[in-house]
Amino acid sequence: MKGPLVSIVVPTYNRANYLKLTLDSLVGQTYRPIEIIVIDDGTEGTANAELCDSYEEVRYKKIENSGGPARPRNVGSEMANGYYLAWVDDDDIWMPSKLEKQVAILKDNPEYGLVHGPCEVIDPEGERTSEIIGRPGSLNVKHGDVRLKMIGNWTLMMPTPLLRADLLNEVGRFNEDIPAGLEDVEFWVRCSFHTNFYYLDEPLVEYRVHSGNISSDTGKYLKLPLYLNECRKELQRQNQLKPGENRLLMRNLGRMQLKMLRLNPGLVVGNMFRLDPVWFLKLNNLKVFIKKALNR
């Protein structure tokens, strides 16, 4: 018997060679039914359109470039018809049983809105490097109610989650107004305040590391705590945070920012004053600041 439809959104930007490998891994899933929605904001439209036309389960849409994957993900999500939803970048690979295993988990665990996991790293040629990323030291860190564990500490590996599509009605879209590569961290933080996360400790995705990765630009991550702080303030305005929880999230964000001290001391200190004008009066902040300053 067929299960619920799964919609898979694939943003793509000038990676026709990698895109084919990604699509092959999607149509090779052991789970059905699926729909694959490719949103192209690059300059190789004709080649990508022809490639997508060669797959029965793939729909293709060309849009103007917006500078990052947030807009393509949002456009594709609006086109999706599935009961479940997933996103995968155009350079990553899914293992054949990914959807089958994840759909089964969500069916059996209705109290969880999404399931996620770690990735195996592959190099530009697709060879495994033996590195696993996204696996926590303690598995319960990324499982269950992660609201107060996540912000300022870790995020989900973007190509791994499968979520109930109606979760988007509660969480909203990817933020298109923040730098590319940060929008996924901010989105998953918002998700954590609306549902429990199911962590499956099995790499079902191959994550390709190469020079074109958006996440390789470390400079913009210096401002990530500021964007996550906007999430915290919005949660506070919505009365979703108790006073103790709010203080914990502020402490986590301060620690996250101070850990970046060696990258740009002046900018980090300036960001700390934007996060909390009296940050230097708090012992936890001073301990991290002194440790990082001495280790430069």
N, C-alpha and C positions, 0 to 999 in steps of 0.2 A: 504494500500500500504506500502511495506517495505521501510525503509529509508536507508541511507548510512551505510555501514559496520563500526562497532566500534571494534577496537582492544584493548584488555585489557591485559597488561603485569603484571605478578605476580612473583616477585623474591621470592624464598623460601629457607630457611636454617633451617633444623632440627625442623620443627614445624608442623608435620603431623596432629596433633590434631586441631590446629588452621587453618591450610590450608584447611581442609575440610569445616569448617564453612565459610571461605572466599569464596571458590568456590561455595558453596550452595547459598550464597548471590548474586554471579555474574550470575549464571544460572537462578536465580529467578528474574532477571530484566524484567520489563514489556516491554522494548525496544528490538527489533530485527531488523536486524541480528547482531550478535556479534561473535567474536572469542576470545578465552582466551588462552594466551600463558604463560605457567608456566616454569620459568627458575630456575633450582635447582642446587645450588652450595654447598649443604650440604652432609651429609654422610648417609642419609636415602633414597637413590635413589630408591631402589626396592619398598619400601612402597609407596613413592610418585608417582612413575610411575604407579603402580597398581591403586592408587587412581585416578589419572588423566585419566587413560584409561576408568574409569567408567562413564565419562562425555563425551557426544557426541561433545560438542563445545570446548573441551580443547585439546590443543597440549602441549606436554611435551618435554623439552630438558634438559639433564644433562650436566653441565660444571664444570671445575675445580674451586675451591674456590679462590676468589680474595681478600677476606677480607672485602667486603662491597657490597652494592646493586647496585653500579654504573655499574659495568660490566654486571650483569644479566639484568638490565634495558636496557642497550645498545644492548645486544644480542637479547633480546625479541623485541625491537623496530625495529631492522633490519629484523626480521621475519614477522613483522606486514604487513597486507594487507589493513587495514582499512582507510577510509577517515578521521575518528576521532581516537584519541589515548588517552589512560589513563593508569596510573600505580596504583597498589594497593599492599600494603605489605601483607604478608601472615598471619597477625594477625588482620586485620581490616575488617569491615563489611559494605557493601553497602546497603542502603535502596532500596526497590524494584523499586521505581520510579526515582532513581538517573539519569540514562542515558536518560530516556524519557524526563525529564524536561530539562536536560542540552543540549541535541541534539536540542530540540525545540528552545532554546535560541540562539544557534549558527546559526541555520537556519534563524532565524528572525533578526539576528544582524551580518551581514557579516563583519562589521568593527572591530569585536572582534575576536581575535585568540584563546582565551580560556575562559572557565567559571570555577569558583571555589567558595568555600564557607567554612563555619565553620564545626566543628565536635562535636558530642556528645561523651563524654568520657565514656568508659566502663572499668570495673575492669578485672582482669585475668579470672574471671568466666563468664564474659559477662554481668554483671549487670550494669545498668546505674548509674552513680554517680551524676547526675544532673548538671555536669559541662559542659559548652560549651567552646571550645577553637577555636581560629582563628577568633573570631567575633570582629571587631574594634569598638571603641567608636563612631566613625562617619563613616557611611557606605561608603561615597565617598572616604575615605582614600585608600580603596582596590579596587576601581572601576575606570575604564577608563584609562587614561594615568598615570601610576603609577611610571614611571621611577625615578623621583626625590623624590618620597615619600617612596619608598620601601627599597632601599639599606641602610643598617645600622639600620633599624627600625623594619621590620617585614618580614615574608616570607609566602608562601602559605602552606596550610596543604596538605602534599604529596598525600594522598588518595582521595582528592576532585577534582582536575582539570580534565576537558576534553578539549582537544585541537585539532585543525586542524592538521592532521599529517604532512602536508607539512611545518608547522612551523619549524620542525626539520631541514629542508634543510637550513634554514636561521640561526638558533640558534646553531646547532651542537649537539653533544652528551653530556651525563653526563661526567663530569671530573673524570677520574679514578685515577688521581694522587694526590688527596687530601683526607684527612681522611674521613672514612665512617661517614655519618650523616651530613656532610657539603656540599656534592655534590649537594643535592637538593636545598639548599639555593642559591648556586652559579648558578645553572642552571636557576632557576626562575628569578634571577636578569638579566641574559642575555636575557631571554624571554621578560622582561619588556621593553627592548630597541628595540624590533621588533614588538610588537603588543599591543593593548589595552586589559585590563583584565576586564571581566564581573564578578562582585561579586554578587552571589545569596545568600541572607541572610536567608538560610534555611539549617539546618543540615541534610545532606543526607548520612552521613557516621558516623559509630561508630568507634571511635579511641580507641584501646585497650592499656591501660597503665599497664605495668608489668615490672619485674626486667630485662627482656631481651631486652627492648627497646634500640636501638642504641642511641637514643636521650637522654637517661638518663645519659650518660657520659658527664658531664658538662666541664671537664678539657680541652678537645680538642677545645671547643668553644672559648677559649681564643685567638686562632689564626685565628678565622673566619674573623675578620676585615682585616687581612693581605691577605687572599685569595680573599676577595671581593675587596680589593684594586687593586689586579692584574686585575680584571674585569674592574675597573675604568680606569686603565692605558691603557688597550687594547682598550677600547672605545675612550679614548683620542687619541691614535695612529690612530684610524680609523676616526678621526674628527667627532665623533658622539656627542661630548660634547662642548657646548659653555663655555667660560671662567667662567661665573657665575655659570653654572651648575656644572662644575668641582670643584669649590670651595665649593659648597653646599654639594656635595658627600663626599669630604674630611672631611668637618666638621661633617657630619653624622657618618662617620667611626670613627673619633676620639672620638666622644661622645659615640659611641657604645663600643669602646675599654675601655674608662675610666670608664664606668659603671660596668666593671668587676673587678675594682680595689681591692675589698675586697677578691676576690678569690685567687689572687696571685699578690701582689703589684709590686714585682720586675719584673716579666715577663710582666705585663701590661705596666709598664713604659718603659721597653726595646722595646716592640712592638710599643709604641707610637713614639719612635725615628726612628723606621723603617718606620712607616707610614709617619712621617713628622719630619725631624731633628730639626725644630724650633717650634714644637708644643707648647712648654711652653711659647712662646712669644705671643700667641693668647689668647685673653681675654675669649672667649667662652670655650676653653679647660681648662683654669685655674679655671674658675667657677665650672665646673664639677669636676675637680680633687680635689679642696678644699672641695666641698660638700661631695664627696664620701670618702675622707680621714677622714673627721670629723665624718662621720656616721659609720665608721668601728667598 
